[in-house]
């Protein structure tokens, strides 16, 4: 088995299902009740692990999260599991799905090649199941908030125009 993180970080993660259940069954209903929302037009976006959980949410609740952005996603963290979930999920309700990856990304022992290959594999699966998927390989982009900030306007243009 390949070590991804330092030993003191072993066992991180694993609460994504609870997080999405809370969002869908508690947080979203409260927001929809309190604010003037369009309840059947909910989107989700995230970067790195946030992109991974956004993809998970889209697979679990494609009738709720219809426009999704997954930026520089850490798919490699649970590659087999997220691929299996995509394959078994009915995703035809998703209207648009954006994903990207930079060519200079890295995290711990995960290099840019693994980031790109991981995202390419996810794109291949999503593209078979969702009508409108956009995949961008951002030349020279690194794995941080400054790089993601530069891409946000184009992402939102794609998702909402």
Secondary structure, 3 states (H helix, E strand, C coil): CCCCCCHHHCCCCCCHHHHHHHHHHHHHHHHHHHCCCCCCCEEEEEECHHHHHHHHHHHHCCCCEEEEEEECCCHHHHHHHHHHHHHHCCCCCCCEEEEEEECCCCECCECHHHHHHHHHHHHHHHHHHCCCEEEEEECCCCCCHHHHHHHHHHHHHHHHC
